[in-house]
Amino acid sequence: METRRIAEILKQAQPDETVTIGGWVRTKRELKGFAFMEVNDGSSMANLQVVLDPQVPSYDSLLQQINTGASVVVTGTLVPSPGKGQRIELKATSVTLYGEADPETYPLQKKRHSFEFLRTIAHLRGRTNTLGAVMRVRNACANAIHRFFQERGFLWVHTPIITANDCEGAGELFTVTNLDLKKLPRNEQQGIDFSQDFFGKRAYLTVSGQLEAEIMALAFQNVYTFGPTFRAENSNTSRHLAEFWMVEPEMAFCDLDGDQDLAEAFLKYIFKSVLDSCLEDMEFFNQRIDNTVLETAENIINNEFGRITYTEAIELLEKADRKFEYPVEWGIDLQSEHERYLAEELFKKPLIVTNYPKDIKAFYMRLNDDNKTVAAMDVLAPKIGEIIGGSQREERLNVLEERIKQMGMLPEDLWWYLDLRRFGTVPHAGFGLGFERVVQFMTGMGNIRDVIPFPRTPLSADF
Amino acid sequence: METRRIAEILKQAQPDETVTIGGWVRTKRELKGFAFMEVNDGSSMANLQVVLDPQVPSYDSLLQQINTGASVVVTGTLVPSPGKGQRIELKATSVTLYGEADPETYPLQKKRHSFEFLRTIAHLRGRTNTLGAVMRVRNACANAIHRFFQERGFLWVHTPIITANDCEGAGELFTVTNLDLKKLPRNEQQGIDFSQDFFGKRAYLTVSGQLEAEIMALAFQNVYTFGPTFRAENSNTSRHLAEFWMVEPEMAFCDLDGDQDLAEAFLKYIFKSVLDSCLEDMEFFNQRIDNTVLETAENIINNEFGRITYTEAIELLEKADRKFEYPVEWGIDLQSEHERYLAEELFKKPLIVTNYPKDIKAFYMRLNDDNKTVAAMDVLAPKIGEIIGGSQREERLNVLEERIKQMGMLPEDLWWYLDLRRFGTVPHAGFGLGFERVVQFMTGMGNIRDVIPFPRTPLSADF
C-alpha cells in the first residue's frame, strides 16, 4: 500500500508519472460520462483532482458509494490539468473505496461550520481546511523550535510533569493522586494524610519547568524544555487552556543582554521557518482568518527589535496623547493596552521591555543594583502583545534567600534550588514561550482552543 | 559573556586561537609555579585542560578559592598539549571565578559515587561523567526521533495529557483533580460528585496517546506523538517509572507489513544517529557500564530484522533444547526468557514477532482471518528483549464493536473512536516505544531512574 503524498505530487511530480495516493474525498462531481473527485490526504491545503471515467473498474457502483468523507486509494496517471488552479490532475485507472461516509450522518458536509461546532467533533475537524492548516503550522512551528535549539547545541531536557513543588501559584495547581477518594486517609490534624499517597507527599501537575531547567543549565550550559504545563484556572477565555505546551530555554553564563539576543533570534527563526514551509497555509489564514498575519510575521522577521527599560516605557506612556483605561505610573504592571500602544503605534515593530519593578515579578529574577527593579524582560509584538517573558536569574545565594523570605516562602522547600547558588553558581538567564499562544498569533485564530488538537478547559476534557 | 563550547573547541579549534570558555572545574592540580584545571561545560565527556601561571591576575587567591565544582570563565590562547589524551589545551590569560564550591560541603568530590547516592542529589548529578553522558545521549536520541519522522512528512501531534478515558488500564491511572480533598462533594449514590470537578467529570493522566493519534492519522495520514505518559503502578523495579516519555507513530493506509518496515527503519536510524553524534559517550558506556552496548547497537544497525509469526515462535521455542521457567504452549504471552532466547541465541539479531493470540492483546488490534490471532507485532532485540510493541488497528466497525463488548467495555464510551470507523475508515497501523527504555538499552544503564533527569517512582517525586 505504498502511497505518495499529495503535497509532494502537486509540487514535484510530472505528467505521465504513475502514482498511487490515499486520502479522503472532499467533493465529488458527476458529469456526463465522467466524474471528478477532490482528494485530500492532510499533507497540504490543496486537494488532488482525480478524474474518473467509465473504464475505471466498478465505475457506477463507486460513484454511488463515494461521497464527501469517503476514504479511497487511487492509482492512475498524472496529466496536465486543463482546469485552473492546479497544474496537474490524476487520471484514475483504479479506485479502491475503503470507507464510506453516509451523507445523512457524516457531520462534515461541504459547507462552512462554526469553530464552536467543530470543537464538538474534534475527532473529525482535522479534515477541514482551517484545522488542517492549523495542525500543519503547529507541527512546522514545533519542528522549527527543536531545530533552532539543536543547531545551537542546546539539550532538550524533560523536566518533570508531576511535581511536589507548590511554590509557584498555589491556587492554580491540579492535584495528582492515587488515593481512594472515597476513603481518604486523615492525619492527626484531620488533614489528608498524603504520606499514604503514591509519592508519599502531595503531588501536583507542573506549571513550569524553569526551576528544573536551571538545574540542567548549570551542568550543560544551554538547555530547553518543550513540554506540557498546566493551570487549574477557571478562565473561560479565548486565550486560556488548562493544559498547554511551553518552551523554556535556560542558558548558563548568560545575562539579560544575551537573553534578549536569543529571544529575538528565536522568534525570527520560528516565524521564518513557518513561512518557508507552510506558505500556502499562512496565505489561507491571511485571506480567511486575519488579514494581518503575514504582515505581522514579516514585521517580526525583518525588524531589529526595539529595546527599552520599563522606566523608559512608563515615560513614553505618560507622554502619549492618549487616555488609557488603566492609569500609568511607575510600579504598575503593563496592561495589554499599554503594550500594544508601545509596540503597534509607537515602535511599529517588536519591542523588548526590561528591568521591571521587583514587586510585580517573580522571586527568582535577578535584583538590579538600584534595589528597585529586577533583570526581567517581556517581548511585545504588534497585534500580539506579550509573546515571551524571561529574566536573568538571581545567582547570589544571600540575595535569593532574602527574596524567598520576603515572598513568604520557605527556603528549605527550595533547598536544591539554593544549592545551585551554593555550589558553582553562575549568571544565567532564560525565558518562556507559550506554544499555543504563538500558534494562535501566527495563524490569527480567534480562539486558542482551535490551535491544539484536544483542548482542556473548564468542564471540557473530551476525546 | 560570549563563550565557545568545549566540545567544539576540542574538535575544531587550532593552536593560537584566543577563546573564552565557561564551565565547572572538575579537578585542580598545583605544581611548582603553575597549575592545571580540568574544566567541563557539559558539551562533552572530555574536559578542556587549562594551564595557569602566576601572570594570570590574582593567581594566588584564585588557586585558593578554586576547588572541584567551582564555576569559572577563562580566556586564553590555545596551545598544543604536551600531555597525552588531548590535542590542545588552554593557556589562561584571565580567569573569572563566579561561584565557589566548598570542599567540605560540595557532595561531588573527585571519587566514584553510587548511582543510588547520585539520585538523592539529582540537582547536581548532571555534572558527573556518567549522568552527563546519559543526558547527551538522551538528547541525541530524542532529536533523532524528531528528525526521523519529520524527514518522512509525519506531523508531531500533541495528544492530551489529561484525559477522561479510563478504558485502558483502570487500576493504573492517576487521578487529576481540582476538588478540595477535605470537603469532597458527594452525589446521591454517595460516590464522589465529579461533576463539580474542574473538567465536570473524573479526569486521569494519560497512559497512551494512541487512540487520539489514530484520530490525527485519519486526517493527516502519518503522525507521531512524543510526550509524557503515566502509570500509577506500584512497581519498584529497575525498569519502571510512574512518569515516562513515549513515542507513538500512527500511519493511515498502512498494514502490519508497513508497520514492521517503519519500526525497523526507525530503530536503525536512532541507534545510528546516536553513534554518529555521541560516539565518545557511547564508548564510555561500553567501557564503564556495559561492554555490549556498542555491539548491540551495531547489531541493530547492520542486520535485516528477522520476521516470524507468534505461531512459528512457539514452534521454535518448543523445539529448543532448553528448559524454560515458564512452560511454552500456544496461547501464552511470551516471557522475557523466551524473547531473549529467540533474539539472542537463535536469530542473534533483532526479530519481529507478529500475529499474537487475540486473547492476550488489546481490543483495538486487527482481528486476523483465522479469528484466533490479531495483527500485532513485537520487536525483540538481543540483550534488550521487547523494545517496540505495535499493531495494525481494527478498522472494521462491526468487528471493533464486537471486540469492545467482549472485553466488557462500553461502545458508547468510545463513540468518537468508533466514528473513525464509521466515516472514511482506512487500514492503519502504529507502534509505541518507551523512550527511557530505549535510552536505558542504548547506554546499558542498570536502572531506568538514571536515564531521566528527575525520576518519578513510588514514594519519590523530589526536585
Interface residues (C-beta under 8 A of the other chain):
Chain A: M1 T3 R5 A7 E8 G22 G23 W24 V25 D41 G42 S43 G69 A70 S71 V73 Y98 G99 E100 A101 D102 T105 Y106 A122 H123 L124 G126 R127 G132 M135 R136 R138 N139 A142 N143 H146 Q150 G153 L155 W156 V157 H158 T159 P160 I161 I162 T163 A164 F174 T175 V176 T177 N178 L181 K182 L184 G191 I192 F198 F199 G200 K201 A203 L205 E212 I215 M216 L218 A219 F220 Q221 G227 P228 F230 A232 N234 A242 E243 W245 A252 F253 C254 D255 G258 E395 W416 Y417 D419 L420 R421 R422 F423 G424 T425 V426 P427 I452 P453 F454 R456 P458 L459 S460 A461 D462 F463
Chain B: M1 T3 R5 A7 E8 G22 G23 W24 V25 D41 G42 S43 G69 A70 S71 V73 Y98 G99 E100 A101 D102 T105 Y106 L108 A122 H123 L124 G126 R127 G132 M135 R136 R138 N139 A142 N143 H146 Q150 G153 L155 W156 V157 H158 T159 P160 I161 I162 T163 A164 F174 T175 V176 T177 N178 L181 K182 L184 G191 I192 F198 F199 G200 K201 A203 L205 E212 I215 M216 L218 A219 F220 Q221 G227 P228 F230 A232 N234 A242 E243 W245 A252 F253 C254 D255 G258 E395 W416 Y417 D419 L420 R421 R422 F423 G424 T425 V426 P427 I452 P453 F454 R456 P458 L459 S460 A461 D462 F463
